[in-house]
């Protein structure tokens, strides 16, 4: 890095290393959580639940009611237009 002294390089390198290591730890934790979620869906499937439908319910629960209602209205409109209603 032009214009930055040797000491600043060491501090920047140390800060960068710490940030990278934090990200790596968080990525490991994220993978662990993803594995746990996969296990729960597997457990649900083995007891007769449909994981695909469960994922949709989880997405729906994250949505605000008015957005969910709007989506449902559009789905019904499109289904009716296609003779699916």
C-alpha positions in Angstrom: 0.0 0.0 0.0 1.6 3.2 -1.1 2.0 5.9 1.5 1.3 3.7 4.5 4.1 3.0 6.9 5.2 -0.5 8.0 3.4 -0.2 11.4 0.1 0.7 9.7 0.5 -2.4 7.5 0.8 -4.6 10.6 -2.3 -3.1 12.2 -4.3 -3.4 9.0 -3.1 -7.0 8.4 -4.0 -8.0 12.0 -7.4 -6.3 11.7 -8.0 -8.1 8.4 -7.0 -11.4 9.8 -9.4 -11.0 12.7 -12.2 -10.1 10.5 -11.6 -13.0 8.2 -11.4 -15.4 11.1 -14.7 -14.0 12.5 -16.4 -14.6 9.1 -15.0 -18.1 8.9 -16.4 -18.9 12.4 -19.8 -17.5 11.5 -19.8 -19.5 8.2 -19.2 -22.6 10.2 -22.0 -21.7 12.6 -24.3 -21.0 9.7 -23.6 -24.4 8.2 -24.3 -26.0 11.5 -27.6 -24.3 11.8 -28.4 -25.2 8.2 -27.7 -28.9 9.0 -29.9 -28.7 12.1 -32.8 -27.2 10.0 -32.3 -30.0 7.5 -32.5 -32.6 10.3 -35.7 -31.1 11.6 -37.3 -31.2 8.1 -36.2 -34.9 7.9 -37.8 -35.6 11.2 -41.0 -33.9 10.1 -41.0 -35.9 6.9 -40.5 -39.2 8.8 -43.5 -38.4 10.9 -45.7 -37.8 7.9 -45.4 -34.0 7.3 -44.6 -32.5 3.9 -41.4 -30.4 4.2 -42.2 -28.5 1.0 -45.5 -27.3 2.5 -43.8 -26.6 5.8 -41.3 -24.4 3.9 -44.1 -22.5 2.3 -45.8 -22.0 5.7 -42.6 -20.6 7.1 -42.3 -18.2 4.2 -45.9 -17.2 4.6 -45.4 -16.5 8.3 -42.5 -14.2 7.5 -44.8 -12.1 5.2 -47.0 -9.3 6.4 -50.6 -10.2 6.3 -51.5 -7.6 3.6 -48.7 -8.9 1.3 -49.9 -12.5 1.9 -53.5 -11.5 1.1 -52.4 -9.7 -2.1 -50.4 -12.7 -3.2 -53.3 -15.0 -2.5 -55.7 -12.8 -4.4 -53.3 -12.7 -7.4 -52.9 -16.5 -7.3 -56.7 -17.0 -7.3 -57.1 -14.5 -10.2 -54.4 -16.3 -12.3 -55.8 -19.7 -11.5 -59.3 -18.6 -12.5 -57.9 -17.2 -15.7 -56.3 -20.5 -16.5 -59.4 -22.5 -15.6 -57.8 -24.0 -12.5 -60.3 -22.6 -9.9 
